[in-house]
Amino acid sequence: MLKKIIVTGANSRFGQELKNFKSRYKFIYRNKKQLNILSPKSIYKNFREFKPDGVLHLAGLSRPMSVHESDIDQSIDLNIIGTCNLVKACNNKKIKIIFFSTSYIYPGRKGNYKENDPVLPWNNYGWSKLGAESAVQMYKNSLIIRACMTEKPFIHKKAFSNVKCNFIFHDEFIKILLKVINFKGVVNIGGKSQTIYQFAKKYKKNVKKKISKGELPSKIYMNLEKVNNLLKKCK
């Protein structure tokens, strides 16, 4: 059972949302100045100071998606090498790592992807996350969460009506995370399978329809049977 958990990327959108939640876990929030994932020295310094039994790894590079195409050095450094540094340190100190991956590592052609389905990212962001996953997969004291989430409220003026996914807001995602955080392996976490427009329309009445013309695959939604079974065990 985890008790004390270092959170990397504390200033991220998700990190800020997590701070609003009370839980039985003691979260130690560290921003990039306090814990630099590109510096093993910085990582070990934090481990010595706080003696955690877990690391919730939020630090990395996400949006804008275009940066993963235009600056692959930054994408590789922050999403792959930084994660590898953390995994090696966690392995050395026998500390569990909880890593946030993405539904973007699935091909997006057929939908309803299970955790053991073949993966094939369709953009560089997905590849950077899969590269990080490869390291985490090697370390058995880990939980990999393939997530499909977004911040609340829905920020865009338009939403794809021909792209089906599992969007869930950060606050609802956190409720699930706190229940499954002690499990290990790989788990998909998201919300109801529906088009992005259907999701957005419920919370933003004036959102307009948009057709994806290759920006996103049409079927990036995941199968959530595993996480639902885990949640039943938590009751």
Buried (B, 14 or more C-beta within 10 A) or exposed (E): EBEBBBBBBBBBBBBEBBEEEEBEBBBBBBBBEBBBBEEBEBBBBBBEEBEBBBBBBBBBBBEEBEBBEEEEEEBBBBBBBBBBBBBBBBBEBEBBBBBBBBBBBBBBEEBBBEBEBEBEBBBBBBBBBBBBBEBBBEBEBBBBBBBBBBEEEBEEEEBBBBBBBBBBBBBBBBEBBBBBBBBEEBBBBBBEBBBBBBBBBEEBEEBEBBEBEEEBBBBBBBBBEBBEEBBEEEE
